[in-house]
Amino acid sequence: MAENDRLRSILEKQDAADRAQVAELARQAMADHRAKERKDRVVNEWRRLYRALAQTVATTNAAMTGGRKLYLQPYNPDADRTVGDVIIMFEDKYSEDVQRKCVVGVQLDGTVSVSIKPQSKEYHLDIWTASIDQLEGIVYDFMELNIET
């Protein structure tokens, strides 16, 4: 009789452990699903903002004289941490070969980081509240900080 009680106790503990494992897997699957949904929302918003940046660059290029031109180069060195990056520069080269550039990156949490080099000007925007005027401002800040005389 004691052996049956012991076996029953072991089986009950195993059942409880199995239920806990199934519950943990379900929680993890739900967390992964929510993270993917958040990332998808950020990616979709970034696409909208990227189009606005590209339009600003195109409009600016049409207005510039003297053969100068801005280039927009998609760049994503760290796909695990960022949704996407884009580099704005005056030269059509690999970004590593260019010193004067503006890197706009979007993190998974929706933070838009702007870094203008070589002046080391940096600031952040929120992807959910960033306006078209602010995106135009990124391009204009870069141009203003890189006026050649």
Backbone as JSON Lines, residues from 0, in Angstrom:
{"i":0,"aa":"M","n":[0.81,-1.19,0.0],"ca":[0.0,0.0,0.0],"c":[0.86,1.26,0.0]}
{"i":1,"aa":"A","n":[1.93,1.26,0.77],"ca":[2.81,2.42,0.84],"c":[3.45,2.69,-0.52]}
{"i":2,"aa":"E","n":[3.75,1.61,-1.25],"ca":[4.34,1.78,-2.59],"c":[3.36,2.48,-3.52]}
{"i":3,"aa":"N","n":[2.06,2.12,-3.45],"ca":[1.05,2.77,-4.29],"c":[0.92,4.25,-3.94]}
{"i":4,"aa":"D","n":[0.94,4.57,-2.66],"ca":[0.87,5.97,-2.23],"c":[2.08,6.74,-2.73]}
{"i":5,"aa":"R","n":[3.21,6.11,-2.63],"ca":[4.44,6.77,-3.09],"c":[4.38,7.01,-4.61]}
{"i":6,"aa":"L","n":[3.96,5.98,-5.37],"ca":[3.84,6.12,-6.82],"c":[2.83,7.21,-7.16]}
{"i":7,"aa":"R","n":[1.69,7.2,-6.49],"ca":[0.66,8.22,-6.73],"c":[1.23,9.62,-6.46]}
{"i":8,"aa":"S","n":[1.97,9.76,-5.41],"ca":[2.59,11.05,-5.05],"c":[3.58,11.49,-6.13]}
{"i":9,"aa":"I","n":[4.38,10.56,-6.6],"ca":[5.36,10.88,-7.66],"c":[4.62,11.31,-8.93]}
{"i":10,"aa":"L","n":[3.59,10.56,-9.31],"ca":[2.84,10.89,-10.52],"c":[2.13,12.24,-10.41]}
{"i":11,"aa":"E","n":[1.6,12.55,-9.23],"ca":[0.96,13.85,-9.01],"c":[1.98,14.98,-9.16]}
{"i":12,"aa":"K","n":[3.16,14.78,-8.6],"ca":[4.21,15.79,-8.72],"c":[4.63,15.97,-10.17]}
{"i":13,"aa":"Q","n":[4.73,14.84,-10.89],"ca":[5.11,14.92,-12.3],"c":[4.03,15.63,-13.11]}
{"i":14,"aa":"D","n":[2.76,15.33,-12.82],"ca":[1.66,16.02,-13.51],"c":[1.71,17.52,-13.23]}
{"i":15,"aa":"A","n":[1.96,17.89,-11.99],"ca":[2.05,19.31,-11.64],"c":[3.21,19.98,-12.37]}
{"i":16,"aa":"A","n":[4.34,19.29,-12.44],"ca":[5.51,19.83,-13.16],"c":[5.2,19.97,-14.64]}
{"i":17,"aa":"D","n":[4.51,18.99,-15.22],"ca":[4.14,19.06,-16.64],"c":[3.2,20.23,-16.9]}
{"i":18,"aa":"R","n":[2.21,20.42,-16.02],"ca":[1.28,21.55,-16.18],"c":[2.02,22.88,-16.07]}
{"i":19,"aa":"A","n":[2.95,22.96,-15.14],"ca":[3.73,24.2,-14.98],"c":[4.57,24.47,-16.22]}
{"i":20,"aa":"Q","n":[5.15,23.42,-16.78],"ca":[5.96,23.6,-17.99],"c":[5.1,24.04,-19.17]}
{"i":21,"aa":"V","n":[3.92,23.44,-19.32],"ca":[3.01,23.84,-20.4],"c":[2.58,25.3,-20.21]}
{"i":22,"aa":"A","n":[2.28,25.68,-18.97],"ca":[1.88,27.06,-18.69],"c":[3.02,28.03,-19.01]}
{"i":23,"aa":"E","n":[4.24,27.67,-18.66],"ca":[5.4,28.52,-18.95],"c":[5.62,28.65,-20.45]}
{"i":24,"aa":"L","n":[5.49,27.55,-21.18],"ca":[5.62,27.61,-22.64],"c":[4.54,28.51,-23.25]}
{"i":25,"aa":"A","n":[3.33,28.44,-22.72],"ca":[2.25,29.29,-23.22],"c":[2.54,30.75,-22.92]}
{"i":26,"aa":"R","n":[3.04,31.05,-21.71],"ca":[3.41,32.43,-21.36],"c":[4.51,32.94,-22.28]}
{"i":27,"aa":"Q","n":[5.5,32.12,-22.53],"ca":[6.61,32.52,-23.4],"c":[6.14,32.74,-24.83]}
{"i":28,"aa":"A","n":[5.26,31.87,-25.31],"ca":[4.72,32.04,-26.67],"c":[3.93,33.34,-26.77]}
{"i":29,"aa":"M","n":[3.16,33.67,-25.73],"ca":[2.39,34.92,-25.73],"c":[3.34,36.12,-25.7]}
{"i":30,"aa":"A","n":[4.39,36.05,-24.89],"ca":[5.36,37.15,-24.83],"c":[6.06,37.32,-26.17]}
{"i":31,"aa":"D","n":[6.43,36.23,-26.81],"ca":[7.07,36.29,-28.13],"c":[6.12,36.9,-29.16]}
{"i":32,"aa":"H","n":[4.86,36.51,-29.1],"ca":[3.85,37.03,-30.03],"c":[3.69,38.54,-29.85]}
{"i":33,"aa":"R","n":[3.61,38.99,-28.59],"ca":[3.48,40.43,-28.32],"c":[4.71,41.19,-28.79]}
{"i":34,"aa":"A","n":[5.89,40.63,-28.56],"ca":[7.12,41.29,-29.01],"c":[7.15,41.4,-30.53]}
{"i":35,"aa":"K","n":[6.71,40.37,-31.22],"ca":[6.66,40.41,-32.69],"c":[5.66,41.44,-33.17]}
{"i":36,"aa":"E","n":[4.5,41.51,-32.51],"ca":[3.5,42.52,-32.88],"c":[4.05,43.93,-32.69]}
{"i":37,"aa":"R","n":[4.75,44.17,-31.55],"ca":[5.35,45.49,-31.3],"c":[6.37,45.82,-32.37]}
{"i":38,"aa":"K","n":[7.22,44.84,-32.69],"ca":[8.24,45.07,-33.72],"c":[7.58,45.37,-35.06]}
{"i":39,"aa":"D","n":[6.55,44.63,-35.41],"ca":[5.85,44.86,-36.68],"c":[5.26,46.27,-36.74]}
{"i":40,"aa":"R","n":[4.69,46.74,-35.62],"ca":[4.15,48.11,-35.58],"c":[5.26,49.13,-35.78]}
{"i":41,"aa":"V","n":[6.4,48.92,-35.11],"ca":[7.53,49.85,-35.25],"c":[8.05,49.82,-36.69]}
{"i":42,"aa":"V","n":[8.16,48.64,-37.27],"ca":[8.64,48.52,-38.66],"c":[7.71,49.27,-39.61]}
{"i":43,"aa":"N","n":[6.41,49.11,-39.44],"ca":[5.46,49.8,-40.31],"c":[5.55,51.31,-40.16]}
{"i":44,"aa":"E","n":[5.71,51.78,-38.94],"ca":[5.84,53.22,-38.72],"c":[7.16,53.73,-39.3]}
{"i":45,"aa":"W","n":[8.23,52.94,-39.16],"ca":[9.52,53.33,-39.72],"c":[9.43,53.46,-41.24]}
{"i":46,"aa":"R","n":[8.7,52.57,-41.87],"ca":[8.53,52.65,-43.33],"c":[7.89,53.98,-43.72]}
{"i":47,"aa":"R","n":[6.89,54.4,-42.96],"ca":[6.23,55.68,-43.23],"c":[7.22,56.83,-43.06]}
{"i":48,"aa":"L","n":[7.98,56.79,-41.97],"ca":[8.95,57.86,-41.73],"c":[10.07,57.84,-42.76]}
{"i":49,"aa":"Y","n":[10.5,56.65,-43.16],"ca":[11.55,56.54,-44.17],"c":[11.08,57.18,-45.49]}
{"i":50,"aa":"R","n":[9.83,56.92,-45.87],"ca":[9.3,57.54,-47.09],"c":[9.31,59.06,-46.97]}
{"i":51,"aa":"A","n":[8.99,59.57,-45.79],"ca":[9.02,61.02,-45.59],"c":[10.45,61.55,-45.7]}
{"i":52,"aa":"L","n":[11.42,60.83,-45.13],"ca":[12.83,61.23,-45.26],"c":[13.26,61.2,-46.72]}
{"i":53,"aa":"A","n":[12.9,60.15,-47.43],"ca":[13.27,60.03,-48.84],"c":[12.66,61.16,-49.66]}
{"i":54,"aa":"Q","n":[11.42,61.51,-49.36],"ca":[10.77,62.61,-50.07],"c":[11.47,63.93,-49.77]}
{"i":55,"aa":"T","n":[11.86,64.15,-48.53],"ca":[12.57,65.37,-48.16],"c":[13.91,65.45,-48.89]}
{"i":56,"aa":"V","n":[14.63,64.34,-48.96],"ca":[15.9,64.31,-49.68],"c":[15.68,64.6,-51.16]}
{"i":57,"aa":"A","n":[14.66,64.02,-51.75],"ca":[14.37,64.25,-53.18],"c":[14.01,65.71,-53.43]}
{"i":58,"aa":"T","n":[13.19,66.28,-52.58],"ca":[12.81,67.69,-52.72],"c":[14.02,68.59,-52.55]}
{"i":59,"aa":"T","n":[14.85,68.28,-51.58],"ca":[16.07,69.06,-51.33],"c":[17.01,68.96,-52.52]}
{"i":60,"aa":"N","n":[17.19,67.77,-53.04],"ca":[18.07,67.59,-54.2],"c":[17.58,68.41,-55.4]}
{"i":61,"aa":"A","n":[16.28,68.46,-55.59],"ca":[15.73,69.23,-56.71],"c":[15.99,70.73,-56.54]}
{"i":62,"aa":"A","n":[16.08,71.18,-55.28],"ca":[16.29,72.6,-55.02],"c":[17.76,73.0,-54.97]}
{"i":63,"aa":"M","n":[18.66,72.05,-54.78],"ca":[20.09,72.37,-54.64],"c":[20.71,72.69,-55.99]}
{"i":64,"aa":"T","n":[21.7,73.57,-55.94],"ca":[22.44,73.94,-57.14],"c":[23.9,73.56,-56.96]}
{"i":65,"aa":"G","n":[24.67,73.72,-58.01],"ca":[26.11,73.49,-57.92],"c":[26.5,72.03,-57.95]}
{"i":66,"aa":"G","n":[25.62,71.17,-58.39],"ca":[25.99,69.77,-58.52],"c":[25.99,69.0,-57.21]}
{"i":67,"aa":"R","n":[25.65,69.64,-56.11],"ca":[25.6,68.92,-54.83],"c":[24.35,68.08,-54.78]}
{"i":68,"aa":"K","n":[24.43,67.01,-54.05],"ca":[23.31,66.09,-53.97],"c":[23.4,65.3,-52.67]}
{"i":69,"aa":"L","n":[22.26,65.02,-52.09],"ca":[22.2,64.16,-50.91],"c":[21.9,62.74,-51.34]}
{"i":70,"aa":"Y","n":[22.45,61.8,-50.6],"ca":[22.21,60.38,-50.85],"c":[21.63,59.76,-49.59]}
{"i":71,"aa":"L","n":[20.72,58.86,-49.79],"ca":[20.07,58.15,-48.7],"c":[20.44,56.68,-48.85]}
{"i":72,"aa":"Q","n":[21.13,56.14,-47.84],"ca":[21.61,54.76,-47.94],"c":[21.05,53.93,-46.78]}
{"i":73,"aa":"P","n":[20.18,52.96,-47.06],"ca":[19.71,52.06,-46.0],"c":[20.89,51.29,-45.42]}
{"i":74,"aa":"Y","n":[20.84,51.06,-44.13],"ca":[21.96,50.45,-43.44],"c":[21.43,49.83,-42.16]}
{"i":75,"aa":"N","n":[21.69,48.59,-41.91],"ca":[21.23,47.97,-40.67],"c":[22.29,47.02,-40.14]}
{"i":76,"aa":"P","n":[23.25,47.56,-39.4],"ca":[24.35,46.73,-38.92],"c":[23.97,45.8,-37.77]}
{"i":77,"aa":"D","n":[22.87,46.09,-37.09],"ca":[22.53,45.33,-35.9],"c":[21.04,44.99,-35.91]}
{"i":78,"aa":"A","n":[20.65,44.08,-36.76],"ca":[19.24,43.75,-36.96],"c":[18.59,43.18,-35.7]}
{"i":79,"aa":"D","n":[19.37,42.69,-34.74],"ca":[18.79,42.16,-33.51],"c":[18.31,43.28,-32.59]}
{"i":80,"aa":"R","n":[18.93,44.45,-32.68],"ca":[18.59,45.55,-31.78],"c":[17.86,46.7,-32.47]}
{"i":81,"aa":"T","n":[17.96,46.78,-33.77],"ca":[17.35,47.9,-34.47],"c":[16.39,47.43,-35.55]}
{"i":82,"aa":"V","n":[15.42,48.27,-35.84],"ca":[14.47,48.0,-36.91],"c":[15.09,48.37,-38.24]}
{"i":83,"aa":"G","n":[15.78,49.48,-38.25],"ca":[16.41,49.92,-39.48],"c":[17.2,51.19,-39.27]}
{"i":84,"aa":"D","n":[18.18,51.39,-40.09],"ca":[18.99,52.59,-40.06],"c":[19.06,53.12,-41.48]}
{"i":85,"aa":"V","n":[19.27,54.41,-41.58],"ca":[19.5,55.02,-42.87],"c":[20.59,56.08,-42.67]}
{"i":86,"aa":"I","n":[21.41,56.24,-43.68],"ca":[22.49,57.22,-43.61],"c":[22.24,58.26,-44.7]}
{"i":87,"aa":"I","n":[22.32,59.51,-44.3],"ca":[22.2,60.62,-45.24],"c":[23.6,61.18,-45.4]}
{"i":88,"aa":"M","n":[24.03,61.37,-46.65],"ca":[25.37,61.89,-46.89],"c":[25.42,62.61,-48.23]}
{"i":89,"aa":"F","n":[26.5,63.36,-48.44],"ca":[26.67,64.11,-49.67],"c":[27.41,63.32,-50.74]}
{"i":90,"aa":"E","n":[27.9,62.16,-50.41],"ca":[28.71,61.39,-51.36],"c":[28.07,60.03,-51.6]}
{"i":91,"aa":"D","n":[28.16,59.56,-52.82],"ca":[27.62,58.25,-53.17],"c":[28.73,57.21,-53.01]}
{"i":92,"aa":"K","n":[29.05,56.9,-51.76],"ca":[30.12,55.94,-51.44],"c":[29.63,55.04,-50.32]}
{"i":93,"aa":"Y","n":[30.44,54.06,-49.97],"ca":[30.14,53.27,-48.78],"c":[30.21,54.19,-47.58]}
{"i":94,"aa":"S","n":[29.26,54.05,-46.69],"ca":[29.17,54.97,-45.56],"c":[30.43,54.96,-44.69]}
{"i":95,"aa":"E","n":[31.14,53.84,-44.65],"ca":[32.36,53.77,-43.84],"c":[33.45,54.7,-44.39]}
{"i":96,"aa":"D","n":[33.36,55.03,-45.68],"ca":[34.36,55.89,-46.31],"c":[34.0,57.37,-46.22]}
{"i":97,"aa":"V","n":[32.87,57.68,-45.62],"ca":[32.39,59.06,-45.59],"c":[32.41,59.57,-44.15]}
{"i":98,"aa":"Q","n":[33.01,60.74,-43.95],"ca":[33.06,61.31,-42.6],"c":[31.83,62.16,-42.29]}
{"i":99,"aa":"R","n":[31.39,62.93,-43.27],"ca":[30.23,63.81,-43.05],"c":[28.97,63.03,-43.4]}
{"i":100,"aa":"K","n":[28.26,62.61,-42.36],"ca":[27.06,61.81,-42.58],"c":[26.11,61.97,-41.41]}
{"i":101,"aa":"C","n":[24.88,61.6,-41.65],"ca":[23.86,61.62,-40.62],"c":[23.26,60.22,-40.56]}
{"i":102,"aa":"V","n":[23.35,59.61,-39.4],"ca":[22.81,58.26,-39.22],"c":[21.51,58.37,-38.44]}
{"i":103,"aa":"V","n":[20.44,57.84,-39.03],"ca":[19.13,57.82,-38.38],"c":[18.81,56.35,-38.13]}
{"i":104,"aa":"G","n":[18.67,55.99,-36.87],"ca":[18.41,54.6,-36.53],"c":[17.16,54.46,-35.68]}
{"i":105,"aa":"V","n":[16.47,53.35,-35.84],"ca":[15.26,53.1,-35.08],"c":[15.44,51.82,-34.27]}
{"i":106,"aa":"Q","n":[15.33,51.96,-32.94],"ca":[15.44,50.81,-32.06],"c":[14.08,50.09,-31.98]}
{"i":107,"aa":"L","n":[14.11,48.89,-31.45],"ca":[12.9,48.07,-31.34],"c":[11.82,48.73,-30.48]}
{"i":108,"aa":"D","n":[12.23,49.59,-29.53],"ca":[11.25,50.24,-28.67],"c":[10.64,51.49,-29.3]}
{"i":109,"aa":"G","n":[11.06,51.84,-30.53],"ca":[10.5,52.99,-31.21],"c":[11.3,54.27,-31.05]}
{"i":110,"aa":"T","n":[12.44,54.2,-30.41],"ca":[13.3,55.37,-30.27],"c":[14.03,55.61,-31.58]}
{"i":111,"aa":"V","n":[13.95,56.83,-32.08],"ca":[14.66,57.23,-33.29],"c":[15.89,58.0,-32.84]}
{"i":112,"aa":"S","n":[17.07,57.46,-33.14],"ca":[18.33,58.11,-32.78],"c":[18.91,58.79,-34.0]}
{"i":113,"aa":"V","n":[19.31,60.04,-33.83],"ca":[19.91,60.82,-34.91],"c":[21.31,61.21,-34.48]}
{"i":114,"aa":"S","n":[22.28,60.91,-35.34],"ca":[23.68,61.24,-35.05],"c":[24.28,61.89,-36.29]}
{"i":115,"aa":"I","n":[24.7,63.15,-36.14],"ca":[25.29,63.88,-37.25],"c":[26.79,63.97,-37.02]}
{"i":116,"aa":"K","n":[27.55,63.46,-37.97],"ca":[29.0,63.41,-37.85],"c":[29.62,64.29,-38.92]}
{"i":117,"aa":"P","n":[30.76,64.86,-38.74],"ca":[31.69,64.69,-37.63],"c":[31.41,65.61,-36.46]}
{"i":118,"aa":"Q","n":[30.32,66.37,-36.47],"ca":[30.05,67.33,-35.4],"c":[29.6,66.68,-34.1]}
{"i":119,"aa":"S","n":[29.3,65.43,-34.13],"ca":[28.85,64.67,-32.96],"c":[27.57,65.23,-32.35]}
{"i":120,"aa":"K","n":[26.71,65.77,-33.19],"ca":[25.41,66.22,-32.7],"c":[24.49,65.0,-32.67]}
{"i":121,"aa":"E","n":[23.85,64.81,-31.52],"ca":[22.96,63.66,-31.37],"c":[21.67,64.1,-30.7]}
{"i":122,"aa":"Y","n":[20.59,63.5,-31.11],"ca":[19.32,63.7,-30.43],"c":[18.41,62.51,-30.73]}
{"i":123,"aa":"H","n":[17.3,62.46,-30.0],"ca":[16.37,61.33,-30.12],"c":[14.95,61.84,-30.36]}
{"i":124,"aa":"L","n":[14.2,61.05,-31.09],"ca":[12.78,61.29,-31.32],"c":[12.03,60.02,-30.97]}
{"i":125,"aa":"D","n":[10.74,60.16,-30.77],"ca":[9.88,59.0,-30.55],"c":[9.17,58.7,-31.87]}
{"i":126,"aa":"I","n":[9.25,57.47,-32.33],"ca":[8.68,57.11,-33.63],"c":[7.17,57.37,-33.69]}
{"i":127,"aa":"W","n":[6.5,57.31,-32.55],"ca":[5.05,57.47,-32.52],"c":[4.62,58.93,-32.55]}
{"i":128,"aa":"T","n":[5.52,59.83,-32.19],"ca":[5.16,61.25,-32.15],"c":[5.97,62.09,-33.13]}
{"i":129,"aa":"A","n":[6.92,61.49,-33.82],"ca":[7.76,62.25,-34.76],"c":[6.91,62.79,-35.91]}
{"i":130,"aa":"S","n":[7.07,64.08,-36.16],"ca":[6.29,64.71,-37.23],"c":[7.13,64.79,-38.5]}
{"i":131,"aa":"I","n":[6.45,65.08,-39.59],"ca":[7.13,65.27,-40.87],"c":[8.11,66.44,-40.76]}
{"i":132,"aa":"D","n":[7.7,67.5,-40.05],"ca":[8.58,68.65,-39.86],"c":[9.87,68.25,-39.13]}
{"i":133,"aa":"Q","n":[9.75,67.37,-38.14],"ca":[10.95,66.92,-37.43],"c":[11.86,66.11,-38.35]}
{"i":134,"aa":"L","n":[11.27,65.3,-39.22],"ca":[12.08,64.52,-40.16],"c":[12.77,65.43,-41.16]}
{"i":135,"aa":"E","n":[12.05,66.43,-41.65],"ca":[12.68,67.41,-42.52],"c":[13.81,68.1,-41.77]}
{"i":136,"aa":"G","n":[13.58,68.38,-40.5],"ca":[14.59,69.02,-39.67],"c":[15.87,68.21,-39.57]}
{"i":137,"aa":"I","n":[15.76,66.9,-39.59],"ca":[16.96,66.05,-39.56],"c":[17.82,66.35,-40.79]}
{"i":138,"aa":"V","n":[17.2,66.37,-41.96],"ca":[17.93,66.63,-43.2],"c":[18.52,68.04,-43.17]}
{"i":139,"aa":"Y","n":[17.72,69.02,-42.74],"ca":[18.19,70.4,-42.73],"c":[19.29,70.61,-41.69]}
{"i":140,"aa":"D","n":[19.18,69.95,-40.53],"ca":[20.27,70.03,-39.53],"c":[21.57,69.52,-40.13]}
{"i":141,"aa":"F","n":[21.49,68.39,-40.8],"ca":[22.69,67.81,-41.42],"c":[23.29,68.78,-42.43]}
{"i":142,"aa":"M","n":[22.45,69.33,-43.28],"ca":[22.95,70.26,-44.3],"c":[23.56,71.5,-43.66]}
{"i":143,"aa":"E","n":[22.87,72.04,-42.67],"ca":[23.34,73.27,-42.03],"c":[24.68,73.07,-41.32]}
{"i":144,"aa":"L","n":[24.85,71.93,-40.69],"ca":[26.1,71.65,-39.99],"c":[27.25,71.33,-40.95]}
{"i":145,"aa":"N","n":[26.93,71.12,-42.21],"ca":[27.96,70.75,-43.18],"c":[28.06,71.73,-44.35]}
{"i":146,"aa":"I","n":[27.72,72.99,-44.09],"ca":[27.86,74.01,-45.13],"c":[29.33,74.17,-45.46]}
{"i":147,"aa":"E","n":[29.63,74.09,-46.74],"ca":[31.01,74.27,-47.19],"c":[31.16,75.68,-47.74]}
{"i":148,"aa":"T","n":[32.23,76.32,-47.33],"ca":[32.49,77.67,-47.85],"c":[33.72,77.66,-48.72]}
